[in-house]
Amino acid sequence: MVSIRSVTPQSGRRLEVLFDNGHSVTLDFTSRLRTVRFGRFKDEEFFKQAATDGDFVRWNRLIEISANEVFQLAQKEWNVNVEKHA
């Protein structure tokens, strides 16, 4: 199973997730800001607090996304950009 190496909040409520296999996924949360689950991301300072333990992306233990869910979100309707990192 692939683990999350790092997460980097970017402008425009985008989140880059780097995996231990060298691939990254950038998720754009702007279309989700009005949802119950991701509405807290309207607060930019809160969004910037994204952190990972390798298995999950978490925001102050209030919101979490598993590594598998990152892939699922990327495959659905999300605006993603997958790149191979050296």
Backbone bond lengths (Angstrom), bond angles and torsions (degrees), N, CA, C in turn:
res aa  C-N    CA-C-N  psi(-1)  N-CA   C-N-CA  omega(-1)  CA-C   N-CA-C  phi
1 M - - - 1.452 - - 1.533 109.27 -
2 V 1.303 115.04 141.94 1.462 121.36 -179.42 1.524 109.76 -81.41
3 S 1.328 115.91 137.78 1.466 121.80 177.30 1.517 110.08 -107.16
4 I 1.319 114.94 158.64 1.461 121.57 177.14 1.526 108.33 -86.48
5 R 1.308 116.37 124.17 1.473 120.94 178.90 1.524 110.72 -85.46
6 S 1.352 116.17 -44.08 1.467 119.21 -178.77 1.517 110.14 -158.56
7 V 1.318 114.93 161.53 1.466 122.25 173.92 1.516 108.02 -130.40
8 T 1.339 115.09 141.17 1.453 120.35 -179.37 1.525 109.44 -133.63
9 P 1.337 117.21 106.14 1.466 118.97 173.81 1.521 109.94 -64.38
10 Q 1.321 116.19 136.73 1.447 121.92 179.91 1.522 109.18 -122.76
11 S 1.321 115.83 171.35 1.465 119.78 179.39 1.521 110.05 -63.44
12 G 1.321 115.84 156.84 1.456 120.64 177.89 1.511 113.93 73.83
13 R 1.313 118.01 24.21 1.467 124.37 179.64 1.525 111.92 57.50
14 R 1.313 114.55 40.09 1.457 120.57 173.98 1.516 108.27 -103.42
15 L 1.323 115.34 147.57 1.455 121.21 -178.88 1.524 108.92 -130.69
16 E 1.336 115.56 120.37 1.461 119.64 174.91 1.519 108.48 -90.59
17 V 1.318 115.60 127.11 1.458 122.25 178.35 1.524 107.08 -114.81
18 L 1.338 116.60 118.50 1.459 122.44 179.36 1.524 108.45 -102.53
19 F 1.336 115.51 128.73 1.463 121.22 -178.29 1.522 110.70 -99.28
20 D 1.329 115.78 161.50 1.459 120.06 -177.40 1.525 112.95 -69.03
21 N 1.330 117.76 -10.08 1.465 120.18 177.05 1.527 111.92 -90.26
22 G 1.346 116.41 3.60 1.455 121.08 177.52 1.517 115.38 92.80
23 H 1.311 118.80 -7.68 1.461 121.66 177.74 1.525 110.19 -88.33
24 S 1.324 115.65 154.19 1.461 119.88 175.96 1.519 109.44 -131.88
25 V 1.307 114.37 155.00 1.457 122.45 176.22 1.515 106.65 -129.99
26 T 1.318 116.88 133.29 1.459 120.69 175.08 1.527 107.93 -110.18
27 L 1.320 115.53 116.92 1.462 122.26 179.49 1.518 109.19 -99.32
28 D 1.312 116.07 137.05 1.461 122.31 178.12 1.526 108.13 -107.18
29 F 1.321 116.42 113.02 1.458 121.81 -176.06 1.529 113.73 -92.04
30 T 1.318 118.98 2.20 1.467 120.20 -174.23 1.526 112.38 -59.32
31 S 1.314 117.56 -35.42 1.464 119.44 180.00 1.524 112.40 -75.96
32 R 1.307 117.65 -7.78 1.474 122.41 -178.16 1.522 113.74 -107.07
33 L 1.317 117.90 4.41 1.466 120.25 -174.88 1.521 113.33 -66.15
34 R 1.308 118.13 -19.33 1.472 121.02 179.79 1.524 112.89 -96.12
35 T 1.333 117.00 5.67 1.459 119.65 178.63 1.523 109.98 -86.95
36 V 1.308 115.50 157.80 1.465 120.21 178.43 1.525 110.12 -62.55
37 R 1.308 116.22 -43.81 1.467 119.56 -175.47 1.517 113.17 -66.20
38 F 1.329 117.91 -43.06 1.456 120.64 -173.01 1.529 113.87 -109.57
39 G 1.304 118.16 10.03 1.461 121.77 -179.23 1.515 114.36 -59.95
40 R 1.319 117.38 -28.80 1.478 120.55 178.71 1.522 112.31 -63.97
41 F 1.338 116.69 -19.01 1.457 120.15 -179.55 1.523 112.45 -70.15
42 K 1.331 117.83 -7.22 1.468 120.25 173.11 1.528 109.87 -60.71
43 D 1.331 115.70 -30.96 1.463 122.16 176.39 1.532 107.77 -80.87
44 E 1.315 116.44 105.21 1.463 121.09 -175.24 1.526 112.46 -59.08
45 E 1.325 117.48 -38.29 1.462 120.03 179.85 1.530 110.86 -64.29
46 F 1.318 116.40 -38.62 1.468 120.13 176.19 1.524 110.16 -63.47
47 F 1.324 117.11 -45.98 1.462 121.60 -179.08 1.533 111.04 -58.98
48 K 1.312 116.80 -38.51 1.471 121.69 -178.39 1.524 112.85 -68.14
49 Q 1.317 118.43 -10.54 1.461 121.91 -178.69 1.525 113.29 -85.51
50 A 1.314 117.46 10.88 1.469 121.10 178.91 1.522 110.08 -56.47
51 A 1.324 115.36 136.50 1.465 121.74 178.78 1.528 107.86 -145.58
52 T 1.317 116.43 162.26 1.455 120.15 178.69 1.514 111.38 -134.41
53 D 1.334 114.29 151.72 1.463 121.53 172.15 1.522 110.07 -111.31
54 G 1.329 116.35 9.17 1.454 121.60 -179.25 1.517 112.94 103.05
55 D 1.325 116.41 -31.44 1.468 121.12 -179.86 1.525 112.87 -104.63
56 F 1.321 116.83 -29.51 1.461 122.55 -176.31 1.523 110.63 -134.55
57 V 1.337 115.53 154.04 1.463 122.49 164.00 1.517 104.26 -100.16
58 R 1.336 116.52 129.09 1.468 119.99 -176.92 1.523 110.79 -131.15
59 W 1.315 113.58 149.13 1.458 122.98 173.96 1.519 106.60 -122.66
60 N 1.337 115.57 98.13 1.476 122.15 177.18 1.518 113.93 48.63
61 R 1.301 117.32 34.50 1.474 122.30 179.23 1.523 113.09 61.45
62 L 1.321 117.77 12.95 1.463 121.81 178.78 1.527 111.81 -97.24
63 I 1.319 115.82 -33.21 1.459 122.04 178.27 1.511 107.26 -134.42
64 E 1.342 116.52 137.77 1.450 119.68 175.83 1.516 110.52 -142.37
65 I 1.315 114.68 148.76 1.456 122.74 178.00 1.524 106.64 -134.15
66 S 1.324 117.61 125.04 1.459 120.69 179.06 1.523 110.45 -76.40
67 A 1.327 116.35 163.21 1.463 121.03 176.99 1.528 110.19 -58.53
68 N 1.313 117.54 -41.60 1.464 120.55 177.88 1.517 111.49 -62.74
69 E 1.314 116.52 -40.44 1.461 120.03 179.92 1.531 111.32 -66.48
70 V 1.321 117.35 -34.15 1.464 120.11 175.88 1.529 109.06 -56.28
71 F 1.335 116.26 -46.94 1.461 120.18 178.18 1.528 111.53 -63.07
72 Q 1.321 117.60 -42.20 1.465 121.13 179.78 1.520 111.08 -62.86
73 L 1.322 116.41 -43.87 1.462 120.08 179.05 1.520 110.52 -63.30
74 A 1.323 116.04 -39.50 1.463 120.35 -179.87 1.523 110.99 -65.06
75 Q 1.305 117.93 -35.42 1.458 121.88 -177.37 1.521 112.63 -78.30
76 K 1.305 118.11 -22.86 1.462 120.79 -178.18 1.517 110.82 -77.62
77 E 1.301 115.50 -118.16 1.459 121.42 -172.53 1.513 113.69 -103.14
78 W 1.292 117.43 11.20 1.452 121.58 -173.64 1.512 111.31 -78.62
79 N 1.309 113.85 151.48 1.457 121.52 174.17 1.519 106.39 -86.60
80 V 1.339 116.70 104.96 1.464 120.08 -174.37 1.518 110.73 -121.82
81 N 1.289 112.93 157.72 1.448 120.73 177.48 1.531 106.46 -139.10
82 V 1.322 116.22 108.16 1.460 120.58 -177.45 1.516 108.11 -100.55
83 E 1.308 115.14 128.08 1.451 120.75 -178.33 1.520 109.39 -132.09
84 K 1.278 116.00 149.25 1.475 121.42 174.16 1.527 107.59 -92.63
85 H 1.332 116.14 123.92 1.469 121.36 178.07 1.513 108.83 -96.48
86 A 1.276 115.62 144.44 1.474 120.91 179.69 1.504 111.45 -75.72
